[in-house]
């Protein structure tokens, strides 16, 4: 799971809760870094959870449509 939000506290909380529920999660506050992580290892991610009102996120999410 790839979790992206510009609020560090939410990334920390979501990562912790979802990990405890047994999910493998990579959390990011920077959408560009998240996109780079996905491109480096796309096979590691089945789900993308993001805050669409993040600065710079709309462009990154638009690019995400073409990741695979």
C-alpha positions as CSV (number, residue, x, y, z in Angstrom):
1,X,0.0,0.0,0.0
2,X,1.2,3.5,-0.9
3,X,0.0,6.2,1.5
4,X,0.6,9.8,0.6
5,X,-0.5,12.9,2.6
6,X,1.1,16.2,3.2
7,X,0.4,16.0,7.0
8,X,3.2,14.0,8.6
9,X,1.1,13.1,11.6
10,X,-1.5,11.5,9.4
11,X,1.1,9.5,7.5
12,X,2.6,8.3,10.8
13,X,-0.8,7.4,12.2
14,X,-2.1,5.7,9.1
15,X,1.2,3.8,8.7
16,X,1.1,2.6,12.3
17,X,-2.6,1.5,12.3
18,X,-2.5,-0.2,8.9
19,X,0.8,-2.0,9.8
20,X,-0.8,-3.3,12.9
21,X,-3.7,-4.6,10.8
22,X,-1.2,-6.6,8.8
23,X,-0.8,-4.4,5.8
24,X,2.6,-3.6,4.2
25,X,2.6,0.2,3.9
26,X,5.0,2.9,2.6
27,X,4.0,6.3,3.8
28,X,5.1,9.6,2.1
29,X,4.5,13.3,2.7
30,X,6.0,14.2,-0.7
31,X,4.1,13.0,-3.8
32,X,7.2,13.2,-6.0
33,X,9.0,10.8,-3.6
34,X,6.0,8.5,-3.6
35,X,6.0,8.4,-7.4
36,X,9.7,7.6,-7.4
37,X,9.2,4.8,-4.9
38,X,6.4,3.4,-7.0
39,X,8.4,3.6,-10.2
40,X,11.3,1.9,-8.6
41,X,9.2,-1.1,-7.3
42,X,5.7,-1.1,-8.8
43,X,5.2,-4.7,-7.8
44,X,5.2,-3.7,-4.1
45,X,2.0,-1.7,-4.3
46,X,-1.6,-2.8,-4.9
47,X,-3.4,0.3,-3.4
48,X,-2.8,4.0,-3.5
49,X,-4.3,6.1,-0.7
50,X,-3.8,9.9,-1.0
51,X,-5.0,13.3,0.0
52,X,-6.0,14.9,-3.3
53,X,-5.9,18.4,-1.9
54,X,-2.1,18.2,-1.4
55,X,0.1,20.8,-3.0
56,X,1.7,19.2,-6.1
57,X,-0.4,16.0,-5.7
58,X,-2.8,16.5,-8.6
59,X,0.1,16.4,-11.2
60,X,1.6,13.4,-9.5
61,X,-1.7,11.5,-9.4
62,X,-2.4,12.4,-13.0
63,X,1.0,10.7,-13.8
64,X,0.0,7.8,-11.6
65,X,-2.7,6.8,-14.1
66,X,0.1,5.9,-16.5
67,X,2.4,4.1,-14.0
68,X,1.7,0.7,-15.3
